[in-house]
Amino acid sequence: MNLLCLFFMIFLAAFGFIDLIKSIFKKLLFQNKKVPIKEVKIPIYGHCENIEFIIRKIIFKYTWLQENSKVVIKIINNGADDETLKICENLTKKISNIELI
């Protein structure tokens, strides 16, 4: 049992060390490169109950999973109701890379 725990700890330590080296090289090599900007347009109309979830999911996808990218979300109003617009306005105040058009 102790041997299995030791093997598991060595594996995790090696994995962490490799990830540390990867991030150091990434900082050194890609320090002056421009960050690609992704633009996502979301047309909304009517009542959309999960608009906040959709927007946060898009931000998560482009910033967390793809480390070297930035996302700008443009929400296009095609006749959304007041509650949906209120949610979108609150999100534009909280998150800087969201625009309500």
C-alpha positions as CSV (number, residue, x, y, z in Angstrom):
1,M,0.0,0.0,0.0
2,N,2.8,2.4,0.9
3,L,4.5,1.6,-2.4
4,L,1.4,2.5,-4.3
5,C,1.1,5.8,-2.5
6,L,4.7,6.6,-3.1
7,F,4.3,5.8,-6.8
8,F,1.3,8.1,-7.0
9,M,3.1,10.9,-5.2
10,I,6.1,10.7,-7.5
11,F,3.7,10.7,-10.5
12,L,1.9,13.8,-9.4
13,A,5.2,15.6,-8.5
14,A,6.6,14.9,-12.0
15,F,3.4,16.0,-13.6
16,G,3.5,19.3,-11.6
17,F,7.1,19.8,-12.4
18,I,6.5,19.3,-16.2
19,D,3.6,21.8,-16.0
20,L,5.8,24.3,-14.2
21,I,8.5,24.0,-16.9
22,K,5.8,24.4,-19.7
23,S,4.5,27.6,-18.2
24,I,7.9,29.1,-17.7
25,F,8.8,28.4,-21.4
26,K,5.5,29.7,-22.5
27,K,6.1,33.0,-20.6
28,L,9.6,33.3,-22.0
29,L,8.9,32.4,-25.6
30,F,5.5,34.0,-26.1
31,Q,6.0,37.1,-24.0
32,N,5.8,39.7,-26.7
33,K,3.2,38.0,-29.0
34,K,-0.2,39.5,-29.4
35,V,-3.1,37.7,-27.8
36,P,-5.7,36.7,-30.5
37,I,-9.1,38.3,-29.9
38,K,-12.1,36.2,-30.6
39,E,-15.4,38.0,-31.3
40,V,-18.6,36.2,-30.5
41,K,-22.0,37.7,-31.5
42,I,-25.1,36.5,-29.7
43,P,-28.5,37.6,-31.1
44,I,-31.2,37.5,-28.4
45,Y,-34.9,37.8,-28.8
46,G,-37.9,37.1,-26.6
47,H,-37.2,35.7,-23.2
48,C,-33.9,33.8,-22.7
49,E,-33.7,32.3,-19.2
50,N,-30.2,31.0,-19.5
51,I,-28.4,34.0,-21.1
52,E,-26.1,34.5,-18.2
53,F,-25.1,30.8,-18.3
54,I,-24.5,31.0,-22.0
55,I,-22.3,34.1,-21.7
56,R,-20.3,32.7,-18.8
57,K,-19.8,29.4,-20.6
58,I,-18.4,31.3,-23.7
59,I,-16.0,33.3,-21.5
60,F,-14.9,30.1,-19.7
61,K,-14.3,28.3,-23.0
62,Y,-12.2,31.0,-24.6
63,T,-10.2,32.1,-21.5
64,W,-9.6,29.0,-19.5
65,L,-9.4,26.2,-22.0
66,Q,-7.5,28.3,-24.6
67,E,-5.0,30.1,-22.5
68,N,-3.6,32.5,-25.1
69,S,-6.9,34.1,-26.3
70,K,-9.2,36.8,-25.3
71,V,-12.9,36.9,-26.1
72,V,-15.2,39.9,-26.8
73,I,-18.9,39.1,-26.6
74,K,-21.4,41.3,-28.5
75,I,-25.0,40.8,-27.5
76,I,-27.3,41.9,-30.2
77,N,-30.8,42.9,-29.1
78,N,-33.4,41.6,-31.6
79,G,-36.4,42.3,-29.5
80,A,-35.6,40.8,-26.1
81,D,-37.9,41.3,-23.2
82,D,-37.1,43.6,-20.2
83,E,-35.9,40.8,-17.9
84,T,-33.4,39.5,-20.4
85,L,-32.1,43.0,-21.2
86,K,-31.7,43.7,-17.4
87,I,-29.6,40.5,-17.0
88,C,-27.5,41.5,-20.0
89,E,-27.0,45.1,-18.7
90,N,-25.9,43.7,-15.3
91,L,-23.4,41.4,-17.0
92,T,-21.9,44.3,-19.0
93,K,-21.4,46.2,-15.8
94,K,-19.7,43.2,-14.1
95,I,-17.6,41.9,-17.0
96,S,-15.6,44.3,-19.1
97,N,-15.5,42.4,-22.4
98,I,-19.2,42.3,-23.0
99,E,-21.1,44.8,-25.2
100,L,-24.8,45.2,-25.5
101,I,-25.9,46.4,-29.0
